[in-house]
Amino acid sequence: MLTSCNRKEREIDSSETLIETFAPGTFGYDHDFLKKYKEVIVLTSRDKQAQLIICPEYQGRVMTSTAEGPAGFSYGWLNYDLIASGKILEHFNPVGGEERFWLGPEGGQFSLFFKPQRGFDFTNWYVPKEIDTEPFTTLSLNNQEVVFQKEMTLLNYSNTEFRLNVKRTIRLLEIEQISNNLNIIIPTGIKQVGFESENILTNKGENTWGKDSGMISIWILNMLNPSPATTIVIPFKKADESESGKVVTDDYFGKVPSERLVVGDSVLFFKADGKKRSKIGISPKRALPIAGSYDSAKGILSIIQFSITEDITDYVNSLMGYQENPFEGDAVNAYNDGPLEDGDQFGPFYELESSSPAAALQSGESLSHVHRTYHFQGGKEDLNLLAVALLKADIATISTALP
């Protein structure tokens, strides 16, 4: 089946005119573009409207999706110039991709992104090649599911070696599954696409992973297209700060200005315009298994839904520098891209992110993390019903929460 699929893609690649068939910004345009440079896999719903593009060479990431077939809007952010160039960058290769697999932590004494005993600054920050430039192996494939695998050996900042296996399954979800997962009725006027990735991490080494030498976590990130009209929305648990801690970590890259982050009593709003590099996080004591964003100009409501285990609060901490509490990290994060200190920029894009707990695994044990992504497109009245049900905020409030 894999041979047949790849042969079909190569035959389509022989056409020189398909790239001009669809307008930029459409799923068809992105499909034709990606096929010029990489082998791709397309998953398709029964009615052919909901579709995904997946690239094994880019760690089995979902590059983009659509709710309306090839002519429909393409939801994922792609770095067209970097993909077309074929270049491999030194620190990080932000090729884009609507949903990708990563591992944490990024910062701290147990970081996977800094070599042992180096300074915690950008010149020493490197994304491990296993989750940046190396391909995942395709194990199986059908119209609505694909399974990948990758063996890795990683070294953290404290010189601890991790031998691990990653199994990553991506499933396209039909409308009935979306409704059941979210416990909603989708209005008939709404176009939708949904997919999930089930990510299983297995300790293949001989040693137990623990707090003394560091643990790792599954980290899933959605890279989406920013705009001045896009607002990230994260509901959270109302609780006393003395028991559950602060609501939000807002100083990953310096404190987020008040005009870019508004925190209510049970929901926060974060600007996603791709113009200022900033990041926020919600701890597992506060997090709910859902977050999202709304683009008021395009009429797109995006939702992520993910695994959370109520009684587990040890999450890796990705803040930079040596940490007093390396396992008091966040369960859900959001990132808004912007210029670096030297003026360069990865994107622009914004991210919705979820993480598993720290993997306290004995040899042979596994940890699973499920992350689901949904996009709903339609009229304000229909989208408002979904926003209130899922994010506990109406469209009017989301649209006016930030300047």
Stockholm file with secondary structure:
# STOCKHOLM 1.0

chainA/1-403         MLTSCNRKEREIDSSETLIETFAPGTFGYDHDFLKKYKEVIVLTSRDKQAQLIICPEYQGRVMTSTAEGPAGFSYGWLNYDLIASGKILEHFNPVGGEERFWLGPEGGQFSLFFKPQRGFDFTNWYVPKEIDTEPFTTLSLNNQEVVFQKEMTLLNYSNTEFRLNVKRTIRLLEIEQISNNLNIIIPTGIKQVGFESENILTNKGENTWGKDSGMISIWILNMLNPSPATTIVIPFKKADESESGKVVTDDYFGKVPSERLVVGDSVLFFKADGKKRSKIGISPKRALPIAGSYDSAKGILSIIQFSITEDITDYVNSLMGYQENPFEGDAVNAYNDGPLEDGDQFGPFYELESSSPAAALQSGESLSHVHRTYHFQGGKEDLNLLAVALLKADIATISTALP
#=GR chainA/1-403 SS CHHHHHHHHHHHHTCSSGGGTSCTTBHHHHHHHHHTTSCCEEEECTTSCSEEEEEGGGTTEEEEEESSSTTSBCCBCBCHHHHHHTCCCSSCCCCBCSBEEEEECCSSTTCSSBCTTCCSSGGGBCCCGGGTTSCCEEEEEETTEEEEEEEEEEECTTSCEEEEEEEEEEEEECHHHHHHHHTCCCCTTCEEEEEEEEEEEEECSSSCCBTTTBCCEEEEEEEECCCTTEEEEEEBCCCCHHHHCCSCBCCTTSCCCTTTEEECSSEEEEECSSSSCEEEEECTTTBCSEEEEEETTTTEEEEEEECCCTTCCCBCCCCSSCCSCTTBCCSEEEEECCCCTTSCCSCSCEEEEEECCCCCCCTTCEEEEEEEEEEEESCHHHHHHHHHHHHSCCHHHHHHSCC
#=GC SS_cons         CHHHHHHHHHHHHTCSSGGGTSCTTBHHHHHHHHHTTSCCEEEECTTSCSEEEEEGGGTTEEEEEESSSTTSBCCBCBCHHHHHHTCCCSSCCCCBCSBEEEEECCSSTTCSSBCTTCCSSGGGBCCCGGGTTSCCEEEEEETTEEEEEEEEEEECTTSCEEEEEEEEEEEEECHHHHHHHHTCCCCTTCEEEEEEEEEEEEECSSSCCBTTTBCCEEEEEEEECCCTTEEEEEEBCCCCHHHHCCSCBCCTTSCCCTTTEEECSSEEEEECSSSSCEEEEECTTTBCSEEEEEETTTTEEEEEEECCCTTCCCBCCCCSSCCSCTTBCCSEEEEECCCCTTSCCSCSCEEEEEECCCCCCCTTCEEEEEEEEEEEESCHHHHHHHHHHHHSCCHHHHHHSCC
//
